[in-house]
Amino acid sequence: MASSQLIAKQPLRGQVAVVCGGSKGIGKATAEEFLRLGGSVCVIAREPEALKQATGAMAALCHHEGQFIDAIACDATDMEALQPQLDTFVANRGVPYYLLNVVGYAYPQYLDRLTLADFRRNMDVNYYGQLVPILVMLPHFLAAGRGHIANVASPVIHVAAAGYAAYVPTKYAIIGLSETLRHELKPRGIRISILYPPDTDTPGFATENKTKPASLAAMSERFISLMSPEAVAEVFVAGLLAGDFEIRAGDARWLRPVSQHAPGVTRKVLDHLYTRARRETGENW
């Protein structure tokens, strides 16, 4: 195969991405997709053992000279711990082009069973877990005059279903942050994207289902199609390469236009489905 043909099949060759939350789920699949397309990756994750296993397997995806997979074991919400490690990475590898913040979790539960600590934990992980890496990397991107930051929101904001009172506000915060940064950083050569993944078959989703109210689980199973993390990652990386601001996969593609153009109808349908699901599951307060 000619060199030009090989490069054409590897559009990310020579590019580097920092992937926060890259040891599991969508983050891991995204890092793998990035490597398959010729790029290099630095994966950040909290759990050292899971990180070691993930990056060890990813090493097999490095096929050309100069391609690499690095790892940083750190909580993305801890700026004091993360900053020196990312600064060292930049000093050794240069300024990456991509920062992909695939960090977050959901703790679905009814409001009267949530505590203030639950709300704070959701905001800490889902919002600050994406903001902190941005604040750490921003000086490097500004100095380089280029970069691409991608954050992860959720299509659940378009329906704001019961049980997600601690989760949905954090995703609105991510959207507000991303919209502001898109406007502010565009003249400085830095792009912003937001990924809206649907329900995805990940370890995080399995954990989420442990506390999900029965009625909510019934609604999800009946009307939402579960995607694989690999399928979401393909859409995500393709959207990044296209320079898209909003990147939507699966059911996330139709939830926004429906809720935007017929909000009243959307709420009525959602209320009807919730009432029906509660009746079917025998859920009472």
N, C-alpha and C positions, 0 to 999 in steps of 0.2 A: 504494500500500500504506500502511495506517495506521501511524503511528509505533510503536504498541504491538505490532503484528504484526512489524515489522522488528526491534524489540528482542528479541522472543521467539525469533527465528531467530538471534540473536546473544547467546547466554547469557553470553559473556565480555566483553561491551561494558563498558568502564570498568575492566577488570582488566588488570594488568600481570604478565608473567612474565619472569624471568631464565632463559634456557635455556643451560646450559653444554654445550658439544659440539654446538652448533646449526647448524654449517655443512655437515654431511653426515649421511647416513643417517637413523636414527630421530630424532635431535635436530632435524635440519633439517625433517623431515616434521612433527614436533610443533610447531615454531615456526610453520610454515605453517598447520597446523590451528588453532592458537590465533588467528592473525590472521584466518582465514576466519570464525571464530566471534565476531569483533568485538573481540578483545583486542589489546593492544600487547605488544611483545616487545623484550627486550635479549638479543642473541645473543653468547655468549662462545665463542671458538675460538682455537686456537694459530696457525693458518696465515692470515696476513693476506689473501692473494690469494683463497683459497677462501672466507674470511669475506666479503670484499668482493663476490664474485660472488653468493654466496647471499643476502645481505641486499639487494643491488641488485635481484635478482629478486623478493624478498619484498615490496619496496615497492609493487608492483602490487596486493598484497592488502589494502592500507590503503584503506578506502573511506569512512570517516566522519571528521568533524572531531575532532581530538584523538588519533586513532589514530596510532601511530608504530612504527617499527622502528629500534632502535639497535644498535650493535656495539661490542664490546670485544675487541681482539686481545690475548690473554693465555693463558698456560698455567695451567689451573685448579689445578695442584699448587703454583704459586708464590704463596704467601700475601703476601709482601712486595710483589709486583708487582700482584696482583689487588685487594688491599684498598683502596688509594687510588682505583683506577678505579671500583670498585663504590660506594665512599663518595661519589664525585663524581656517579655516576649517581643515587644516592638523593637527593642534595642537589638535583639538577636536576629529577628526575621524581617524587620521592616514594618511599615504601616500597612495593615491589611486593608483591602477595599471594602469588605463586608463585615458588619456586626449583626448577627442574627440572634435575637432575643426570644428563644423558645422556652421561656420560663413561666411556670404557673401551675395552679391546681384549683380544683373546685371542691367545696365542702357543702353539698346540697342538704338543706335541712330547713324545717319550718322556723319562722321568725321567733316564736315563743320558746324554741329550744336552742337558740343561738345566744351566745354571750358577746359582750363587747370585745373580749379577747379573740373571738372567732372573726369578727369584722377586721380587727387590727391585723391578724395573721393573714387574712386574704389580701388586704391592701399591701402588707409588707412583701409578700411573695409575688403577687401578680402585678403590682405597680412598681414598687421600689426594686424588685428583682429585675426589672427591665430598665428602669431609670438609671440605676447605679452604673451598669456597664456603659451606658451612653455617656454619663458624666466623666467616666474614666477615659473613654476612647475619644471623646470630642476634641480635646486639644491636639491629639495626633492627627485626626482627620482635618482639622482646620489648618494645621501646619502643612499638611500634604496638599490641601486644596481639592480633595476629592474623598469620596466614601459613600457607602450605601448602608443605611441602618434599617433593619426590618424588625417590627414588633408584632406580637401576637394578640389579637383581640378575640372576639367570639360572636357568632351569629345569634347567640341567645339574647343579645341586647335588643334584637328586633322583635322579640316576643316576650322577654322578661318574665319567664314562667315562674310560678310559685316554687318556693324552695331555694331560690338563687339570690336571696336578698343580700347575702354577704359577698357574692361573686360578681353579679352584674355591674354594680357601681365601679369595681376595679377595672372592668373592661371599658366602661365609658371613660374612665380616667386615661387609659392607654390611648384611646381614640383621640381624646382632647389633646394629649401630649403630642401624638404623632401629627395631627393636623397643624398644630402650632409650629412644630419643628420643620415640617414640609415647607411652610411659608418662609420661615426665618432662615433656613439653611440652604435653600435652593440657590440663591445668588452666590453662595460660597462653595458651590460644587458638590454639595452633599445631598444625596437622594434619601427619601424616606418611603418605606412601604409598610402596609399593615396586612397581615395574614388573618383571614377568617376561616378557620378550620371547622368542619362539622364534627359531630360525634365521631371519634376515631378510636380504633381498637388498640389502645395503649395500656400500659400498667397503671397510668394515672386515671384512665377512665374506669378501670376495674376497681380502683380504690374509691373513686367517686360513687360508684354504684352501691357501695356498702352502706352509705348513709342516705342515699336518694330515697325520698318518700315513695311508697308503692304506686301511688297514682301517677307520679311523675315518670317513674320507670315504665309504666304501662303506656303512657303517651309517647315516650321516646321510642320504645320498641315498635309501636304501631305505625308511626308517621315519619321517623327519621332513619335514613339509611346510614349504617355504620361503614366508614371508610377505613382502609388500611393506612398505617402511617406512611408506607412507601408511596401509595397513590397520592396522599396529601403532599408529600415532599416533592414529587414530580411537578405538581401544579405550582407549589411554592417557588421552586427554583426557576421554573419556566417564567413565572411572573416577574421574578427578580431580573432575569435576563432581558425581559421585554421592557423593564423599567416601570412596571405598573405600580401605582400608589396603593390601590386596593386589590388584594389577591384573594379570591374566593374559591373554595373547593366544595364539590358535592352540593348538598342541600343549601349551603350558605349562598349559593348563586341566586336562588329564587326567593329566599326569605326577606332580603332587603327590599326588592321592588314590590313585593306583595304588601309588606307592612308600610312601605312609604306611600304607595298610591291608594291603599285602602286600609288605613289604620283602624277605623271603626269596625270594619268587617273582620279584620284580623283579631281584634280583641274579643269580638263576639264568638268567633270560631274557637279561639283559645279558651274562653270561659266555658263554652259548651263541651269541649273535649275534656277539660279539667273536671267538670261536674260528672260527666259520663265515666271517666276513669276512676273517680272517687267512689262512685256507686258500684262499679264492677269490682273494685278491690276491697270494698267494705271499709274504706278508710273514714274514720270519724274522729272528731275532736272531743 
